[in-house]
Amino acid sequence: MALKTPTPGVVGERETWGKKVDFLLSVIGFAVDLANVWRFPYLCYKNGGGAFLVPYCIMLVVGGIPLFYMELALGQFHRKGAITCWGRLVPLFKGIGYAVVLIAFYVDFYYNVIIAWALRFFFASFTTMLPWTNCDNEWNTPACRPFEAIWDVNRTRIRNTTSASLGIAPTTPYTSAASEYFNRAILELQGSEGLHDLGSVKWDMALCLLAVYVICYFSLWKGISTSGKVVWFTALFPYAVLLILLVRGITLPGSATGIQYYLSPNFEAITQPQVWVDAATQVFFSLGPGFGVLLAYASYNKYHNNVYKDAILTSVINSATSFVAGFVIFSVLGYMAHASGRDVQDVATEGPGLVFVVYPAAIATMPGSTFWALIFFMMLLTLGLDSSFGGSEAIITALSDEFPPIGRHRELFVACLFTLYFFVGLASCTKGGFYFFQLLDRYAAGYSILIAGFFEAIAVSWIYGTERFCEDIRDMTGFRPGLYWRVCWRFAAPSFLLFITAYGLLDYEPLQYENYIYPGWANALGWAIAGSSVMCIPTVAIYKLITTKGSFLERLRVLTTPYADSERNGTVHNGMIVSESGGVRLMSAVQTPTTPQQPVGANIPAASAPTLASSPALV
């Protein structure tokens, strides 16, 4: 039996999006982020070109979109943030809500640093001579050579790493001007020996980070009424730039060769397990289910909104954007290979090294380089911002719904949250900050969000029940999801997440950045960060089992039984009545029906009414 729809006008009526397109742009802006530009194209090239689209599309339809749809539907139905939603869906797994909030909290500590890098590059581009085009600057070494000089001797080789470094083959003594600008001027890695030696704060980067948080604050302080308008620019501007860069890229000499490398299918590659892991990982982290963001955004939808259409539309747009971005990137990589007399494979890379070294180096050789640099880094800035908006909104919404005083003082809470972010983020603005950034990037969300997502899928499909979940969707949209969705939610999606997690753990190697091997204590710290969020799930479950009265089976039954929220105030639910605060108390004055009721929790024997009535109030 599905929980009943909230009645308009009752206590706790929730704010909704001003326009439907505000919601769609917010979701698209969150899902389409930097990874669509710097990771998908390289994965496609590395894993069989056009053949990679086969495992990618399979993983998308059996795992990615079903999880995406599930989280949007949960948010729209319960109209609450992650903590409250999971506490009411399956009280035993309320810890999932705390886990995803903590993960989003950790990610925001370092994700905004990437945006600060883009902002720093943007400011540096206001010049007729881009600073990464020559070697006459104070940060350059005697080994520095402009790209043109290195190309002339045909000895350059861009290392295929994710370390944001554009180097030269070990057999040559040269480094590129673009590489030295990022590593020595922006990061100043030469001033640190590793994570143990962070050094002093780089105040130019600190000011850029502060500017990012000021933008985030004034975009989120009033809730969706402000962020829903800001995303009209931050979500749409990247598409305009991608179109411009695409047209420019395909007109460059050598672009066809780059695109051929990007798309040429090698179907033998898809027989390798790593290719399927890469496809599944890219799908999950690109769409972003499990972070609580989709749930938070959908909670502000109108109850009868067609969430199914939204899920399909936004996930398809996200994947299409990744595909188009590949043409933008590889057309320019083909141009670089053509100009240097090298193969595309010698210039292809991913991660920060692509967008902060390789692409800027290519832009610097084009006529009108200042214009191309400005729009490119503004695109990176906007791609990062609306993804950052999503992570922060997931935290704010979840805590505001669970602790109403926070919602009543939203402006102050957001200011305190971003102040905390800024001061912690200063660690990434030091001369050794990139080592700290790499640590968080590796451990803050990688494993923990997969585990949290797995428990989400299990909680919905096997405890709450796919049949009840489908009834909830029918109550909202007027139609019931078919067999395909039920099979995906019940079997494919959990298997999809378990597959990625298991392979990642089996393939685990201690963190290393170029020649710097992170010490054991650093990896232990990383695992502690990852474990702290995941441990919220069993910790909250154990706490609830201990504090709930009755036999073990009675407690388990109560804690796996969904109950109504404050918007359904007064609704009797399995011998319980909703309190004004949104909690649940057992009926006393209200008479329990004499007709036996079908339990709405998991398949656990029902407790007798007298025993259940002796349990304390659930909160």
Number of C-alpha atoms within 10 A of each C-alpha: 11 15 21 13 16 20 11 11 9 12 13 16 13 16 14 18 20 15 12 14 14 19 23 21 22 28 28 23 28 26 28 28 26 24 19 25 25 22 21 25 26 21 20 26 26 18 25 22 23 17 19 25 19 15 18 22 16 15 23 24 18 21 23 30 24 24 30 24 23 27 28 26 29 26 26 26 29 26 28 27 32 35 28 24 27 25 24 24 25 24 25 28 27 25 27 33 26 25 27 30 28 22 26 26 20 21 19 23 23 27 20 26 27 20 25 24 22 23 23 19 24 20 13 16 21 14 11 10 13 19 19 26 21 20 21 15 13 8 16 20 15 10 13 22 22 18 24 16 15 19 18 12 10 13 16 25 23 21 20 18 18 17 19 24 26 28 22 18 14 11 9 12 12 19 26 30 29 31 26 27 23 22 22 18 19 18 22 20 21 13 15 19 14 21 21 13 14 21 18 15 16 19 12 13 21 21 15 21 27 22 15 22 22 14 13 22 20 16 21 23 20 13 19 21 17 14 24 21 18 20 26 15 13 24 27 16 16 23 16 13 18 22 14 15 21 20 14 16 23 20 14 16 17 21 25 19 19 29 23 18 24 28 20 15 19 15 14 10 17 19 10 10 10 13 20 22 20 18 24 25 22 21 25 24 19 23 26 23 26 31 27 31 33 32 30 28 27 29 27 23 24 18 23 15 17 17 24 17 11 20 22 15 13 23 25 16 14 21 21 13 19 23 17 17 23 26 25 24 27 30 30 31 31 30 23 30 23 18 17 22 15 17 17 24 18 15 21 27 29 21 19 21 24 27 21 24 24 26 18 23 26 19 20 21 14 14 9 11 19 20 15 20 24 17 20 23 24 22 24 24 26 24 27 27 27 28 27 23 23 25 25 24 25 25 27 23 28 26 23 21 19 19 13 12 12 17 19 11 12 19 17 12 18 24 18 12 17 21 16 12 20 22 14 14 24 22 24 29 31 25 27 26 28 26 25 20 20 18 23 23 17 16 21 28 25 17 19 23 26 25 23 26 23 20 19 23 25 18 22 22 23 16 20 19 19 19 17 16 23 20 18 23 24 15 18 21 18 12 14 16 16 9 9 11 22 18 15 22 25 18 17 22 26 21 17 21 24 17 16 20 21 14 13 15 10 8 8 9 9 12 17 15 16 10 6 12 13 17 14 11 9 17 18 12 14 19 17 15 20 23 16 16 26 25 18 21 22 15 14 18 19 14 12 20 19 12 13 18 18 19 13 12 13 21 21 21 21 29 25 25 22 25 26 25 28 19 23 22 20 14 17 18 17 20 17 23 24 23 20 15 14 22 19 23 17 22 18 12 6 11 9 17 10 7 6 8 11 9 17 23 22 20 12 15 12 18 17 9 13 8 12 20 19 12 17 14 17 18 13
